[in-house]
Amino acid sequence: MSALTQADKLVRMANQIAAFFRSYPEEEAVAGIDKHIRAFWTPKMIAHLENALPEQGDRVDELVVRALSGAEPQADSPVRAATRDPQLLGAGASDAG
């Protein structure tokens, strides 16, 4: 059993995010990956992954590489923005109840 480095773990997580978004059109997938990583990862995690990209090579999904390229996403993320106000959670999502 081999030990995984921090970079290996971050690549695995980023690739799992890319796998989720792969069913969307490519530009939306890139935007979704970018939005997800920037919303839920710490700046230290992002920097560590970005620094590891050259050594990780083709183990990193191309969509992840594009999302981390620093270029502005060319489409909107398919993930709807959430609200931080629990009183508004779900507002507009349904007219039931």
C-alpha positions in Angstrom: 0.0 0.0 0.0 1.5 3.3 -1.0 1.4 6.5 1.0 -0.4 9.4 -0.7 1.1 12.8 -0.6 -0.9 15.9 0.1 -0.7 16.8 -3.6 -2.0 13.3 -4.5 -5.0 13.8 -2.2 -5.7 17.2 -3.7 -5.5 15.9 -7.2 -7.8 13.1 -6.3 -10.4 15.5 -4.8 -10.1 17.9 -7.8 -10.6 15.0 -10.2 -13.7 13.9 -8.3 -15.1 17.4 -8.7 -14.3 17.3 -12.4 -16.0 13.9 -12.7 -19.2 15.4 -11.2 -19.2 18.3 -13.7 -18.2 16.2 -16.8 -21.9 15.8 -17.8 -22.2 19.6 -18.3 -21.1 21.4 -21.4 -17.3 21.9 -21.2 -17.3 25.6 -20.5 -20.0 25.2 -17.8 -18.0 22.4 -16.3 -14.8 24.5 -16.1 -16.8 27.3 -14.4 -18.4 24.9 -12.0 -15.1 23.4 -11.0 -13.6 26.8 -10.5 -16.5 28.0 -8.4 -16.6 24.9 -6.3 -12.8 24.9 -5.5 -12.7 28.6 -4.8 -15.8 28.4 -2.6 -14.9 25.3 -0.5 -11.1 25.0 -0.5 -8.7 27.1 1.5 -6.3 29.4 -0.3 -3.5 27.1 1.0 -5.1 24.0 -0.6 -5.6 25.8 -3.9 -2.0 27.1 -3.9 -0.7 23.6 -3.1 -2.6 22.1 -5.9 -1.6 24.8 -8.4 2.1 24.3 -7.4 1.7 20.5 -7.8 0.2 20.7 -11.3 3.5 20.4 -13.2 4.7 17.3 -11.3 1.3 15.7 -11.4 1.1 15.9 -15.2 -1.6 13.9 -16.9 -3.0 12.6 -13.6 -4.9 15.9 -13.3 -8.1 16.1 -15.3 -7.8 18.7 -18.1 -11.0 20.4 -16.8 -9.3 21.0 -13.5 -6.2 22.4 -15.2 -8.4 24.8 -17.2 -10.3 25.8 -14.1 -7.1 26.7 -12.3 -5.5 28.5 -15.2 -6.4 31.9 -13.8 -8.5 32.8 -16.8 -12.0 34.0 -16.3 -14.5 31.2 -16.9 -16.2 31.6 -20.3 -19.6 30.4 -19.0 -21.7 30.6 -15.8 -21.4 27.8 -13.4 -24.3 25.3 -13.6 -24.5 25.4 -9.8 -27.0 28.0 -8.5 -25.6 30.4 -5.9 -26.7 29.5 -2.3 -27.8 32.0 0.3 -26.2 32.4 3.7 -29.4 33.6 5.3 -31.2 30.5 6.6 -34.5 32.4 6.5 -34.1 32.7 2.7 -32.9 29.1 2.1 -35.0 27.6 -0.7 -36.6 31.0 -1.5 -37.8 30.9 -5.1 -37.0 27.2 -5.4 -40.6 26.0 -5.0 -44.0 27.4 -4.4 -45.0 24.4 -2.3 -45.7 24.8 1.4 
